Amino acid sequence: MGFDITYIVIIIGVILLSMTLHEAMHAFVGYWLGDDTAKAQGRLTLNPIKHIDPFLTIILPVMLAIAGAPIFGGAKPVPFNPNNVRWNEWGAALVAAAGPLTNLLIAFLSFGLWVMIGMPVDGTWYQIIHTAVLVNLGFFIFNSIPITPLDGSRVLYALAPEFVRRGMEVMERYGIIVIFALVLLAGQSLSVFMVAVINFFLTVFGGIFHL
């Protein structure tokens, strides 16, 4: 795929839609489970402006796209009070999992749309669908990593012993610093890992749609 301004526009558009749905699902599931924190802070919405983090949502993914690396990122975390949700830690884990699973669903539906329509592997529409699949798989995989403050850490929190939970709570205070460190110190290894997992899911999707 050639790199041009059209590609940048597509990347940004796909990211805004995908991350808005990602964060909104955190908020909707939290509200469904009994916590109105996100609603009170204006995050129970599909307005992307409410969810954008300039670095994680725009700058990091665009820089990765320019570098030809797997695209991943995030947004402003949706606030919720784990003490308010039903099912305690498991309710909190469900709130966290809702975001990445939304990205996985978008990737799957986008892949299926391409197959069912029989879209040729060129042109703007293919570029949009192809980008939607890869970006959403990237967001799903990255946000599922069980490192605070990523969503996967909440699932780990539900399973972890108490002393691990206390350590995770300390790390969560330095959220953006942890993400910076992960990208800077383990960038190459992270890219290799993400390419491998993205290819795994593409193979799974292909098998489901008999490609």
CYANA upper distance limits for C-alpha pairs under 8 A (distance plus 0.5 A):
  2 GLY  CA      7 TYR  CA      8.45
  3 PHE  CA      7 TYR  CA      6.61
  3 PHE  CA      8 ILE  CA      8.37
  3 PHE  CA     66 ILE  CA      7.99
  4 ASP  CA      8 ILE  CA      7.13
  5 ILE  CA      9 VAL  CA      6.77
  6 THR  CA     10 ILE  CA      6.68
  7 TYR  CA     11 ILE  CA      6.53
  7 TYR  CA    127 GLN  CA      8.23
  8 ILE  CA     12 ILE  CA      6.68
  8 ILE  CA     62 VAL  CA      7.61
  9 VAL  CA     13 GLY  CA      6.56
 10 ILE  CA     14 VAL  CA      6.51
 10 ILE  CA    127 GLN  CA      8.34
 10 ILE  CA    128 ILE  CA      6.69
 10 ILE  CA    131 THR  CA      8.03
 11 ILE  CA     15 ILE  CA      6.55
 11 ILE  CA     62 VAL  CA      7.71
 11 ILE  CA     65 ALA  CA      8.50
 11 ILE  CA    131 THR  CA      7.29
 12 ILE  CA     16 LEU  CA      6.58
 12 ILE  CA     58 ILE  CA      7.30
 12 ILE  CA     62 VAL  CA      7.99
 13 GLY  CA     17 LEU  CA      6.80
 14 VAL  CA     18 SER  CA      6.41
 14 VAL  CA    128 ILE  CA      8.13
 14 VAL  CA    131 THR  CA      7.76
 14 VAL  CA    132 ALA  CA      6.44
 14 VAL  CA    135 VAL  CA      8.05
 15 ILE  CA     19 MET  CA      6.28
 15 ILE  CA     57 THR  CA      7.48
 15 ILE  CA     58 ILE  CA      8.22
 15 ILE  CA    135 VAL  CA      7.65
 16 LEU  CA     20 THR  CA      6.38
 16 LEU  CA     48 PRO  CA      6.84
 16 LEU  CA     52 ILE  CA      8.27
 16 LEU  CA     57 THR  CA      7.93
 17 LEU  CA     21 LEU  CA      6.80
 17 LEU  CA     48 PRO  CA      7.90
 18 SER  CA     22 HIS  CA      6.59
 18 SER  CA    103 ASN  CA      7.11
 18 SER  CA    106 ILE  CA      8.22
 18 SER  CA    136 ASN  CA      7.32
 19 MET  CA     23 GLU  CA      6.53
 19 MET  CA     48 PRO  CA      8.39
 19 MET  CA     51 HIS  CA      8.18
 19 MET  CA     57 THR  CA      8.00
 19 MET  CA     74 GLY  CA      7.40
 19 MET  CA     75 ALA  CA      7.13
 20 THR  CA     24 ALA  CA      6.41
 20 THR  CA     46 LEU  CA      6.53
 20 THR  CA     47 ASN  CA      7.59
 20 THR  CA     48 PRO  CA      5.70
 20 THR  CA     51 HIS  CA      6.79
 20 THR  CA     52 ILE  CA      8.39
 21 LEU  CA     25 MET  CA      6.50
 21 LEU  CA     46 LEU  CA      7.30
 21 LEU  CA     99 GLY  CA      8.09
 21 LEU  CA    102 THR  CA      7.62
 22 HIS  CA     26 HIS  CA      7.19
 22 HIS  CA     98 ALA  CA      7.85
 22 HIS  CA     99 GLY  CA      4.70
 22 HIS  CA    100 PRO  CA      7.11
 22 HIS  CA    102 THR  CA      6.32
 22 HIS  CA    103 ASN  CA      6.95
 23 GLU  CA     27 ALA  CA      6.98
 23 GLU  CA     51 HIS  CA      7.23
 23 GLU  CA     75 ALA  CA      7.87
 23 GLU  CA     77 PRO  CA      7.79
 23 GLU  CA     78 VAL  CA      6.78
 23 GLU  CA     99 GLY  CA      6.50
 24 ALA  CA     28 PHE  CA      6.55
 24 ALA  CA     43 ARG  CA      7.51
 24 ALA  CA     44 LEU  CA      6.51
 24 ALA  CA     45 THR  CA      6.50
 24 ALA  CA     46 LEU  CA      6.63
 24 ALA  CA     99 GLY  CA      8.37
 25 MET  CA     29 VAL  CA      6.38
 25 MET  CA     95 VAL  CA      8.44
 25 MET  CA     98 ALA  CA      6.33
 25 MET  CA     99 GLY  CA      6.25
 25 MET  CA    102 THR  CA      7.81
 26 HIS  CA     30 GLY  CA      6.57
 26 HIS  CA     78 VAL  CA      7.08
 26 HIS  CA     95 VAL  CA      5.76
 26 HIS  CA     96 ALA  CA      6.79
 26 HIS  CA     97 ALA  CA      8.40
 26 HIS  CA     98 ALA  CA      6.13
 26 HIS  CA     99 GLY  CA      6.08
 27 ALA  CA     31 TYR  CA      6.60
 27 ALA  CA     38 ALA  CA      6.10
 27 ALA  CA     39 LYS  CA      7.80
 27 ALA  CA     43 ARG  CA      7.00
 27 ALA  CA     44 LEU  CA      5.82
 27 ALA  CA     78 VAL  CA      6.84
 27 ALA  CA     79 PRO  CA      8.39
 27 ALA  CA     80 PHE  CA      8.29
 27 ALA  CA     95 VAL  CA      8.16
 28 PHE  CA     32 TRP  CA      6.53
 28 PHE  CA     44 LEU  CA      6.81
 29 VAL  CA     33 LEU  CA      6.62
 29 VAL  CA     94 LEU  CA      8.16
 29 VAL  CA     95 VAL  CA      6.06
 29 VAL  CA     98 ALA  CA      7.53
 30 GLY  CA     34 GLY  CA      6.96
 30 GLY  CA     35 ASP  CA      5.94
 30 GLY  CA     36 ASP  CA      7.80
 30 GLY  CA     38 ALA  CA      8.20
 30 GLY  CA     80 PHE  CA      7.29
 30 GLY  CA     85 VAL  CA      7.23
 30 GLY  CA     92 ALA  CA      8.31
 30 GLY  CA     95 VAL  CA      6.00
 31 TYR  CA     35 ASP  CA      5.29
 31 TYR  CA     36 ASP  CA      5.79
 31 TYR  CA     37 THR  CA      8.36
 31 TYR  CA     38 ALA  CA      7.95
 31 TYR  CA     39 LYS  CA      7.92
 33 LEU  CA     85 VAL  CA      5.53
 33 LEU  CA     86 ARG  CA      5.92
 33 LEU  CA     91 GLY  CA      7.55
 34 GLY  CA     84 ASN  CA      6.66
 34 GLY  CA     85 VAL  CA      5.55
 34 GLY  CA     86 ARG  CA      6.95
 35 ASP  CA     80 PHE  CA      7.13
 35 ASP  CA     81 ASN  CA      7.05
 35 ASP  CA     82 PRO  CA      8.46
 35 ASP  CA     84 ASN  CA      5.66
 35 ASP  CA     85 VAL  CA      5.92
 36 ASP  CA     40 ALA  CA      6.63
 36 ASP  CA     80 PHE  CA      8.07
 37 THR  CA     41 GLN  CA      6.87
 37 THR  CA     79 PRO  CA      6.81
 37 THR  CA     80 PHE  CA      5.73
 37 THR  CA     81 ASN  CA      7.14
 38 ALA  CA     42 GLY  CA      6.76
 38 ALA  CA     43 ARG  CA      5.43
 38 ALA  CA     44 LEU  CA      6.25
 38 ALA  CA     78 VAL  CA      6.82
 38 ALA  CA     79 PRO  CA      6.00
 38 ALA  CA     80 PHE  CA      6.51
 39 LYS  CA     43 ARG  CA      6.08
 39 LYS  CA     44 LEU  CA      5.29
 42 GLY  CA     50 LYS  CA      7.88
 43 ARG  CA     50 LYS  CA      6.82
 43 ARG  CA     51 HIS  CA      7.74
 43 ARG  CA     78 VAL  CA      7.18
 45 THR  CA     50 LYS  CA      8.20
 47 ASN  CA     51 HIS  CA      7.91
 48 PRO  CA     52 ILE  CA      6.68
 51 HIS  CA     75 ALA  CA      6.38
 51 HIS  CA     76 LYS  CA      5.90
 51 HIS  CA     77 PRO  CA      8.26
 51 HIS  CA     78 VAL  CA      8.34
 52 ILE  CA     57 THR  CA      6.37
 52 ILE  CA     75 ALA  CA      5.74
 52 ILE  CA     76 LYS  CA      6.45
 53 ASP  CA     57 THR  CA      5.77
 53 ASP  CA     58 ILE  CA      7.89
 53 ASP  CA     74 GLY  CA      7.91
 53 ASP  CA     75 ALA  CA      5.31
 53 ASP  CA     76 LYS  CA      5.66
 54 PRO  CA     58 ILE  CA      5.99
 54 PRO  CA     59 ILE  CA      6.85
 55 PHE  CA     59 ILE  CA      5.23
 55 PHE  CA     60 LEU  CA      6.18
 56 LEU  CA     60 LEU  CA      5.92
 56 LEU  CA     61 PRO  CA      7.57
 56 LEU  CA     73 GLY  CA      5.44
 56 LEU  CA     74 GLY  CA      5.37
 56 LEU  CA     75 ALA  CA      6.26
 57 THR  CA     61 PRO  CA      7.14
 57 THR  CA     73 GLY  CA      6.26
 57 THR  CA     74 GLY  CA      5.81
 57 THR  CA     75 ALA  CA      5.83
 58 ILE  CA     62 VAL  CA      6.57
 59 ILE  CA     63 MET  CA      6.55
 60 LEU  CA     64 LEU  CA      6.69
 60 LEU  CA     72 PHE  CA      8.15
 60 LEU  CA     73 GLY  CA      6.93
 61 PRO  CA     65 ALA  CA      6.65
 61 PRO  CA     71 ILE  CA      5.85
 61 PRO  CA     72 PHE  CA      6.16
 61 PRO  CA     73 GLY  CA      6.31
 62 VAL  CA     66 ILE  CA      6.68
 62 VAL  CA     71 ILE  CA      8.33
 63 MET  CA     67 ALA  CA      6.70
 64 LEU  CA     68 GLY  CA      6.63
 64 LEU  CA     69 ALA  CA      5.60
 64 LEU  CA     70 PRO  CA      7.07
 64 LEU  CA     71 ILE  CA      6.12
 64 LEU  CA     72 PHE  CA      8.27
 65 ALA  CA     69 ALA  CA      6.48
 65 ALA  CA     70 PRO  CA      7.67
 65 ALA  CA     71 ILE  CA      6.59
 69 ALA  CA    191 SER  CA      7.14
 70 PRO  CA    134 LEU  CA      8.28
 70 PRO  CA    135 VAL  CA      8.39
 70 PRO  CA    138 GLY  CA      7.07
 70 PRO  CA    191 SER  CA      6.69
 70 PRO  CA    194 MET  CA      7.25
 70 PRO  CA    195 VAL  CA      7.04
 71 ILE  CA    134 LEU  CA      7.85
 71 ILE  CA    135 VAL  CA      6.14
 71 ILE  CA    138 GLY  CA      6.11
 71 ILE  CA    139 PHE  CA      8.01
 72 PHE  CA    135 VAL  CA      7.04
 72 PHE  CA    138 GLY  CA      5.34
 72 PHE  CA    139 PHE  CA      5.41
 72 PHE  CA    142 PHE  CA      6.79
 73 GLY  CA    138 GLY  CA      8.43
 73 GLY  CA    139 PHE  CA      6.59
 73 GLY  CA    142 PHE  CA      7.81
 73 GLY  CA    143 ASN  CA      8.41
 74 GLY  CA    139 PHE  CA      7.66
 74 GLY  CA    143 ASN  CA      7.95
 81 ASN  CA     85 VAL  CA      7.60
 82 PRO  CA     88 ASN  CA      7.19
 82 PRO  CA     89 GLU  CA      7.53
 82 PRO  CA     91 GLY  CA      8.08
 82 PRO  CA     92 ALA  CA      6.00
 83 ASN  CA     88 ASN  CA      7.16
 84 ASN  CA     88 ASN  CA      8.46
 85 VAL  CA     91 GLY  CA      6.34
 85 VAL  CA     92 ALA  CA      7.23
 86 ARG  CA     91 GLY  CA      6.05
 87 TRP  CA     91 GLY  CA      5.21
 87 TRP  CA     92 ALA  CA      8.35
 88 ASN  CA     92 ALA  CA      6.97
 89 GLU  CA     93 ALA  CA      6.60
 89 GLU  CA    157 TYR  CA      7.90
 89 GLU  CA    158 ALA  CA      5.48
 90 TRP  CA     94 LEU  CA      6.66
 90 TRP  CA    155 VAL  CA      8.12
 90 TRP  CA    158 ALA  CA      6.40
 91 GLY  CA     95 VAL  CA      6.86
 92 ALA  CA     96 ALA  CA      6.82
 92 ALA  CA    154 ARG  CA      7.29
 92 ALA  CA    155 VAL  CA      8.47
 92 ALA  CA    158 ALA  CA      8.44
 93 ALA  CA     97 ALA  CA      6.54
 93 ALA  CA    154 ARG  CA      5.54
 93 ALA  CA    155 VAL  CA      5.19
 93 ALA  CA    157 TYR  CA      8.25
 93 ALA  CA    158 ALA  CA      7.00
 94 LEU  CA     98 ALA  CA      6.60
 94 LEU  CA    155 VAL  CA      8.25
 95 VAL  CA     99 GLY  CA      8.12
 96 ALA  CA    100 PRO  CA      8.32
 96 ALA  CA    151 ASP  CA      5.50
 96 ALA  CA    152 GLY  CA      7.63
 96 ALA  CA    154 ARG  CA      6.59
 96 ALA  CA    155 VAL  CA      7.83
 97 ALA  CA    101 LEU  CA      6.56
 97 ALA  CA    144 SER  CA      8.27
 97 ALA  CA    151 ASP  CA      6.88
 97 ALA  CA    152 GLY  CA      7.55
 97 ALA  CA    154 ARG  CA      8.48
 97 ALA  CA    155 VAL  CA      7.88
 98 ALA  CA    102 THR  CA      6.58
 99 GLY  CA    103 ASN  CA      7.17
 99 GLY  CA    140 PHE  CA      8.44
 99 GLY  CA    151 ASP  CA      8.20
100 PRO  CA    104 LEU  CA      6.83
100 PRO  CA    139 PHE  CA      7.26
100 PRO  CA    140 PHE  CA      4.91
100 PRO  CA    141 ILE  CA      8.01
100 PRO  CA    143 ASN  CA      6.67
100 PRO  CA    144 SER  CA      6.98
100 PRO  CA    151 ASP  CA      7.96
101 LEU  CA    105 LEU  CA      6.65
101 LEU  CA    140 PHE  CA      7.15
102 THR  CA    106 ILE  CA      6.73
102 THR  CA    140 PHE  CA      8.49
103 ASN  CA    107 ALA  CA      6.68
103 ASN  CA    136 ASN  CA      5.32
103 ASN  CA    137 LEU  CA      7.10
103 ASN  CA    139 PHE  CA      7.05
103 ASN  CA    140 PHE  CA      5.94
104 LEU  CA    108 PHE  CA      6.69
104 LEU  CA    136 ASN  CA      6.73
104 LEU  CA    137 LEU  CA      6.42
104 LEU  CA    140 PHE  CA      6.25
105 LEU  CA    109 LEU  CA      6.58
106 ILE  CA    110 SER  CA      6.47
106 ILE  CA    132 ALA  CA      8.03
106 ILE  CA    133 VAL  CA      7.78
106 ILE  CA    136 ASN  CA      7.11
107 ALA  CA    111 PHE  CA      6.64
107 ALA  CA    132 ALA  CA      6.76
107 ALA  CA    133 VAL  CA      4.72
107 ALA  CA    134 LEU  CA      7.64
107 ALA  CA    135 VAL  CA      8.42
107 ALA  CA    136 ASN  CA      5.85
107 ALA  CA    137 LEU  CA      6.55
108 PHE  CA    112 GLY  CA      6.65
108 PHE  CA    133 VAL  CA      7.60
108 PHE  CA    205 PHE  CA      7.34
109 LEU  CA    113 LEU  CA      6.54
110 SER  CA    114 TRP  CA      6.85
110 SER  CA    129 ILE  CA      6.37
110 SER  CA    130 HIS  CA      8.35
110 SER  CA    132 ALA  CA      7.07
110 SER  CA    133 VAL  CA      6.44
111 PHE  CA    115 VAL  CA      6.90
111 PHE  CA    129 ILE  CA      7.71
111 PHE  CA    130 HIS  CA      8.15
111 PHE  CA    133 VAL  CA      6.71
111 PHE  CA    205 PHE  CA      7.80
112 GLY  CA    116 MET  CA      6.49
112 GLY  CA    209 PHE  CA      7.63
113 LEU  CA    117 ILE  CA      6.46
114 TRP  CA    118 GLY  CA      6.48
114 TRP  CA    119 MET  CA      5.96
114 TRP  CA    126 TYR  CA      8.02
114 TRP  CA    129 ILE  CA      7.32
115 VAL  CA    119 MET  CA      7.33
115 VAL  CA    209 PHE  CA      7.86
119 MET  CA    126 TYR  CA      7.10
120 PRO  CA    126 TYR  CA      7.36
121 VAL  CA    126 TYR  CA      6.46
122 ASP  CA    126 TYR  CA      6.19
122 ASP  CA    127 GLN  CA      7.45
123 GLY  CA    127 GLN  CA      6.86
124 THR  CA    128 ILE  CA      6.74
125 TRP  CA    129 ILE  CA      6.74
126 TYR  CA    130 HIS  CA      6.29
127 GLN  CA    131 THR  CA      6.43
128 ILE  CA    132 ALA  CA      6.58
129 ILE  CA    133 VAL  CA      6.78
130 HIS  CA    134 LEU  CA      6.87
131 THR  CA    135 VAL  CA      6.27
132 ALA  CA    136 ASN  CA      6.41
133 VAL  CA    137 LEU  CA      6.63
134 LEU  CA    138 GLY  CA      6.52
134 LEU  CA    198 ILE  CA      7.93
135 VAL  CA    139 PHE  CA      6.68
136 ASN  CA    140 PHE  CA      6.47
137 LEU  CA    141 ILE  CA      6.58
137 LEU  CA    198 ILE  CA      6.73
137 LEU  CA    201 PHE  CA      8.44
138 GLY  CA    142 PHE  CA      6.47
138 GLY  CA    194 MET  CA      7.51
138 GLY  CA    198 ILE  CA      7.56
139 PHE  CA    143 ASN  CA      6.33
140 PHE  CA    144 SER  CA      6.55
141 ILE  CA    145 ILE  CA      7.18
141 ILE  CA    194 MET  CA      7.46
141 ILE  CA    197 VAL  CA      8.04
141 ILE  CA    198 ILE  CA      8.41
142 PHE  CA    150 LEU  CA      8.39
142 PHE  CA    194 MET  CA      8.16
143 ASN  CA    150 LEU  CA      5.68
143 ASN  CA    151 ASP  CA      5.83
143 ASN  CA    152 GLY  CA      6.67
144 SER  CA    150 LEU  CA      7.25
144 SER  CA    151 ASP  CA      6.17
144 SER  CA    152 GLY  CA      4.61
144 SER  CA    153 SER  CA      8.12
145 ILE  CA    150 LEU  CA      7.00
145 ILE  CA    151 ASP  CA      7.76
145 ILE  CA    152 GLY  CA      5.50
145 ILE  CA    153 SER  CA      7.45
146 PRO  CA    150 LEU  CA      7.07
146 PRO  CA    151 ASP  CA      7.54
146 PRO  CA    152 GLY  CA      4.57
146 PRO  CA    153 SER  CA      4.46
146 PRO  CA    154 ARG  CA      7.94
146 PRO  CA    155 VAL  CA      7.91
146 PRO  CA    156 LEU  CA      6.62
147 ILE  CA    151 ASP  CA      8.46
147 ILE  CA    152 GLY  CA      7.13
147 ILE  CA    153 SER  CA      5.52
148 THR  CA    152 GLY  CA      8.31
148 THR  CA    153 SER  CA      5.71
148 THR  CA    154 ARG  CA      8.40
148 THR  CA    168 MET  CA      6.70
148 THR  CA    171 MET  CA      6.75
148 THR  CA    172 GLU  CA      5.98
148 THR  CA    175 GLY  CA      7.33
148 THR  CA    178 VAL  CA      8.06
149 PRO  CA    153 SER  CA      7.01
149 PRO  CA    171 MET  CA      8.03
149 PRO  CA    172 GLU  CA      5.77
149 PRO  CA    175 GLY  CA      5.82
149 PRO  CA    178 VAL  CA      8.23
150 LEU  CA    154 ARG  CA      8.26
151 ASP  CA    155 VAL  CA      7.91
152 GLY  CA    156 LEU  CA      6.98
153 SER  CA    157 TYR  CA      6.43
154 ARG  CA    158 ALA  CA      6.91
155 VAL  CA    159 LEU  CA      7.30
156 LEU  CA    160 ALA  CA      6.36
157 TYR  CA    164 VAL  CA      8.36
157 TYR  CA    165 ARG  CA      6.41
157 TYR  CA    168 MET  CA      8.28
160 ALA  CA    164 VAL  CA      6.51
160 ALA  CA    165 ARG  CA      6.82
161 PRO  CA    165 ARG  CA      6.97
162 GLU  CA    166 ARG  CA      6.90
163 PHE  CA    167 GLY  CA      7.03
164 VAL  CA    168 MET  CA      6.74
165 ARG  CA    169 GLU  CA      6.70
166 ARG  CA    170 VAL  CA      6.99
167 GLY  CA    171 MET  CA      6.88
168 MET  CA    172 GLU  CA      6.62
169 GLU  CA    173 ARG  CA      7.47
170 VAL  CA    174 TYR  CA      8.16
171 MET  CA    175 GLY  CA      7.31
171 MET  CA    178 VAL  CA      8.07
174 TYR  CA    178 VAL  CA      6.66
175 GLY  CA    179 ILE  CA      7.01
176 ILE  CA    180 PHE  CA      6.68
177 ILE  CA    181 ALA  CA      6.62
178 VAL  CA    182 LEU  CA      6.62
179 ILE  CA    183 VAL  CA      6.71
180 PHE  CA    184 LEU  CA      6.52
181 ALA  CA    185 LEU  CA      6.11
181 ALA  CA    186 ALA  CA      8.20
182 LEU  CA    186 ALA  CA      5.96
182 LEU  CA    187 GLY  CA      7.37
183 VAL  CA    187 GLY  CA      5.17
183 VAL  CA    190 LEU  CA      8.08
186 ALA  CA    190 LEU  CA      6.25
187 GLY  CA    191 SER  CA      6.62
188 GLN  CA    192 VAL  CA      6.84
189 SER  CA    193 PHE  CA      6.64
190 LEU  CA    194 MET  CA      6.56
191 SER  CA    195 VAL  CA      6.57
192 VAL  CA    196 ALA  CA      6.78
193 PHE  CA    197 VAL  CA      6.83
194 MET  CA    198 ILE  CA      6.41
195 VAL  CA    199 ASN  CA      6.57
196 ALA  CA    200 PHE  CA      6.76
197 VAL  CA    201 PHE  CA      6.86
198 ILE  CA    202 LEU  CA      6.69
199 ASN  CA    203 THR  CA      6.63
200 PHE  CA    204 VAL  CA      6.79
201 PHE  CA    205 PHE  CA      6.53
202 LEU  CA    206 GLY  CA      6.50
203 THR  CA    207 GLY  CA      6.66
204 VAL  CA    208 ILE  CA      6.78
205 PHE  CA    209 PHE  CA      6.81
206 GLY  CA    210 HIS  CA      6.36
206 GLY  CA    211 LEU  CA      5.38
207 GLY  CA    211 LEU  CA      6.49
